[in-house]
Amino acid sequence: MSEMTLSPLVLGFWRLGQWGYGKQELLRLVERSVELGVSSMDHAMVYRSEAPFGEALALNPSLRDNLQIITKCGIRPCGFGVLGANAVNHYDFSQAYTVHSVEASLRDLKTDRIDLLLLHRPDFLMDIAEVAQTFEQLHATGKVLHFGVSNFTVQQLEALQSALPRALITNQVECSPLNMTAIADGTFDQAQRLGMRPMLWSCLAGGRLAEPKTSQQHSVVAALQVVAKELGASTVEAVIYAWLMALPCKPYPILGTSKVERVQAAAEAVNLQLSREQWYRIWEASNGASVP
Ligand SMILES: NC(=O)c1ccc[n+]([C@@H]2O[C@H](COP(=O)([O-])OP(=O)(O)OC[C@H]3O[C@@H](n4cnc5c(N)ncnc54)[C@H](OP(=O)(O)O)[C@@H]3O)[C@@H](O)[C@H]2O)c1
C-alpha cells in the first residue's frame, strides 16, 4: 500500500511552452488551483516546464509546502538534455543520468526536494538493481521522497518493484474514454493488487473530447452529455474525470489545461457519482458495441 497521497486531480505542465504565460500568470494558475484543491503538480525534465515553474514559485516561496511536486526523468531527447546533446533519442535509467536529471530538476524547480519522481518511459536497458541503488541514494540524501513509474507494462512494473525496498507510488498511464487500453490490459488490476493509485494522462484525449470530430468522438461526447444532464453536471469534462475516478484503483486524473475556469469545472468531478449503468454507457459509446 502506498504511503503518499496526491490531490484528487493533478495539474500537468507538458503544454506549458504553448501557453505563452509569464511568471505572474503561471503563479496565479498554481495558486488558484491549490485553492480549488488541485495541489499536485506534474512535470518532466523533457517538458522544459520546471524552470518557468521554479521562477513562478520564487514569487511566492511559501506556496512550496502546499504542493506535491512530481517530475520525471529517463528520456534523453536529441538536441537538449542534462548531460549534453546526443544523436539518437533514447531512454536512460543509468545511475549517472538519473542523478544528473534530478539535480537539474531541483535546481530548475528551485526546491530542495521532489515529492515524487517517475521514470518517464520504460528503458529497455533498465537494470533493476542499478535503479534500486539509484533510488536509495536519492532517498537517503532527501532529494526525492517517493518514486513511481510511467507508461510501464504490468511485467516491467512487477520486475522493478521486486528489486525495491519501498513501494512504487504510481504508474502514470494514458487513459480516457477514447483510450481504454489500461482498463483492459491488466494495468489497473495490478494497481488494485498493489494498493497503488495510477495517475492518468490525456484524460480529454489531448482536447479531442472537448472538440469532437470523428464519429467515435461524437458518440462518446453524446453519451457524456446524457450522463452530464442526468447528474446535473456543468460540463462533459467533469463527467469524464468522474468516469475515470469511478475506477476501483482510485486513479488521479491529470488536467492538461492552462485555464483556471477549466480547473474549477474539473473540480466538480470529485462530487459526481456515476452509476454502473452510466459508466458502461460511456464505455459502450467508445467501444462502438455493447459488452458481449
Ligand atoms: N507520462 C506521460 O508520458 C505523459 C504523456 C502526456 C501527458 N502527460 C501528463 O498529463 C498531462 C495532461 O495531458 P494532456 O495535456 O494531453 O491532457 P488533456 O486534458 O487530454 O488535454 C489538454 C488539452 O485540451 C485542451 N482543453 C481542455 N479542455 C478544453 C475545452 N473545454 N475545450 C477545448 N480545449 C480544451 C487544453 O487546452 P486549454 O489549455 O485551452 O484548456 C489542452 O490543450 C500533461 O500536462 C502531463 O503532465 C504525461
The ligand as a Gaussian input file, in Angstrom:
#p B3LYP/6-31G(d) Opt

LIG

0 1
 N        3.645000      10.336000     -18.586000
 C        3.484000      10.631000     -19.855000
 O        4.058000      10.003000     -20.753000
 C        2.576000      11.776000     -20.222000
 C        2.209000      11.982000     -21.565000
 C        1.369000      13.047000     -21.850000
 C        0.901000      13.864000     -20.819000
 N        1.289000      13.641000     -19.521000
 C        0.811000      14.498000     -18.419000
 O       -0.593000      14.612000     -18.479000
 C       -0.946000      15.984000     -18.547000
 C       -2.254000      16.141000     -19.277000
 O       -2.122000      15.660000     -20.624000
 P       -2.865000      16.431000     -21.802000
 O       -2.384000      17.837000     -21.838000
 O       -2.760000      15.620000     -23.042000
 O       -4.374000      16.435000     -21.206000
 P       -5.776000      16.671000     -21.853000
 O       -6.623000      17.230000     -20.775000
 O       -6.251000      15.442000     -22.546000
 O       -5.561000      17.786000     -22.989000
 C       -5.315000      19.122000     -22.651000
 C       -5.630000      19.980000     -23.847000
 O       -7.042000      20.001000     -24.009000
 C       -7.459000      21.353000     -24.088000
 N       -8.789000      21.503000     -23.481000
 C       -9.162000      21.196000     -22.242000
 N      -10.470000      21.492000     -22.038000
 C      -10.899000      22.018000     -23.174000
 C      -12.151000      22.517000     -23.580000
 N      -13.217000      22.528000     -22.769000
 N      -12.264000      22.987000     -24.850000
 C      -11.204000      22.980000     -25.682000
 N       -9.967000      22.502000     -25.343000
 C       -9.828000      22.030000     -24.094000
 C       -6.437000      22.144000     -23.303000
 O       -6.441000      23.487000     -23.750000
 P       -6.610000      24.715000     -22.699000
 O       -5.263000      24.941000     -22.096000
 O       -7.061000      25.839000     -23.594000
 O       -7.659000      24.332000     -21.691000
 C       -5.159000      21.407000     -23.655000
 O       -4.622000      21.881000     -24.876000
 C        0.266000      16.670000     -19.180000
 O        0.358000      18.051000     -18.886000
 C        1.380000      15.913000     -18.495000
 O        1.582000      16.416000     -17.191000
 C        2.102000      12.606000     -19.217000

